[in-house]
Amino acid sequence: MTLLITVFAAVISTVVWYTRKNDDLKISMLALMYWGASIMWFIDAIYEYAELHAEYFVPAAQDMVNDAFLGFAVVALGLIIWMVRLLIVDPKGRLRAVLKNDLKI
């Protein structure tokens, strides 16, 4: 499940990045983080398959739920890292404008 969730996140973020005219929000960084996580989970799946063989394809329900939570946590952590970076860089200057207006009052 972790591999599936991160691959979906990687594909969606790549499509969004590719369809935008400019990359001022650095969606490319988000896509690269998700593709890196997808590669990591793919290698993990290869090693787990080498260990379990046919049992790999019939996981317990509890294992699937745990893997789904882990996959969603990885996607959420990637979004948090991307948003923090976006707030620090502030490419459109919106945060600076809000802070300037609040400080003048």
C-alpha positions in Angstrom: 0.0 0.0 0.0 2.8 2.4 0.7 4.2 1.9 -2.7 0.8 2.4 -4.3 0.0 5.5 -2.4 3.3 7.2 -3.0 3.3 6.3 -6.7 -0.2 7.9 -7.0 1.1 11.0 -5.2 4.2 11.1 -7.5 2.1 10.8 -10.7 -0.4 13.5 -9.6 2.3 15.9 -8.5 4.2 15.3 -11.8 1.1 15.9 -13.9 0.4 19.1 -12.0 4.0 20.3 -12.4 4.0 19.4 -16.1 0.7 21.2 -16.9 1.7 24.5 -15.1 3.4 27.2 -17.2 6.0 28.0 -14.6 7.4 26.3 -11.6 7.3 29.3 -9.2 5.7 27.1 -6.5 8.4 24.4 -6.9 6.0 21.6 -7.5 8.9 19.8 -9.1 10.5 19.5 -5.7 7.3 17.8 -4.4 7.2 15.5 -7.4 10.9 14.5 -6.8 10.3 13.8 -3.1 7.4 11.5 -4.0 9.3 9.8 -6.8 12.2 9.2 -4.3 9.8 7.7 -1.8 8.3 5.5 -4.5 11.7 4.2 -5.5 12.4 3.5 -1.8 9.2 1.5 -1.4 9.8 -0.3 -4.7 13.2 -1.5 -3.5 11.6 -2.5 -0.1 8.9 -4.5 -2.0 11.6 -6.3 -4.0 13.4 -7.4 -0.8 10.2 -8.3 0.9 9.1 -10.4 -2.1 12.5 -12.1 -2.1 12.0 -13.0 1.6 8.3 -14.0 1.5 7.8 -15.2 -2.2 4.1 -16.0 -2.8 3.0 -14.9 0.7 3.9 -11.3 -0.3 0.7 -11.1 -2.4 -1.7 -12.1 0.4 -1.0 -9.7 3.3 -3.0 -9.7 6.5 -5.7 -7.0 6.8 -3.8 -5.4 9.7 -0.6 -5.2 7.7 -2.5 -3.5 4.8 -4.0 -0.9 7.2 -0.6 -0.2 8.8 0.9 0.2 5.3 -1.9 2.5 4.2 -1.4 4.7 7.3 2.4 4.8 6.6 1.8 5.7 3.0 -0.5 8.6 3.9 1.9 9.7 6.6 4.7 9.9 4.0 2.5 11.8 1.6 1.5 14.2 4.4 5.1 14.7 5.5 6.1 15.5 1.9 3.4 18.1 1.7 4.5 19.6 5.0 8.1 19.8 3.9 7.0 21.4 0.6 4.7 24.0 2.4 7.4 25.0 4.9 9.9 25.5 2.0 7.2 27.5 0.2 6.6 29.7 3.2 10.3 30.3 3.7 11.0 31.2 0.0 7.7 33.0 -0.5 8.0 33.2 -4.3 4.9 35.4 -4.8 5.7 37.7 -1.8 2.3 37.2 -0.2 3.5 36.3 3.2 5.8 39.3 3.2 2.9 41.6 2.2 0.7 40.2 5.0 3.5 40.6 7.5 4.2 44.2 6.4 0.5 45.1 6.7 0.2 43.6 10.1 3.4 45.4 11.4 2.1 48.8 10.2 -1.1 48.5 12.2 
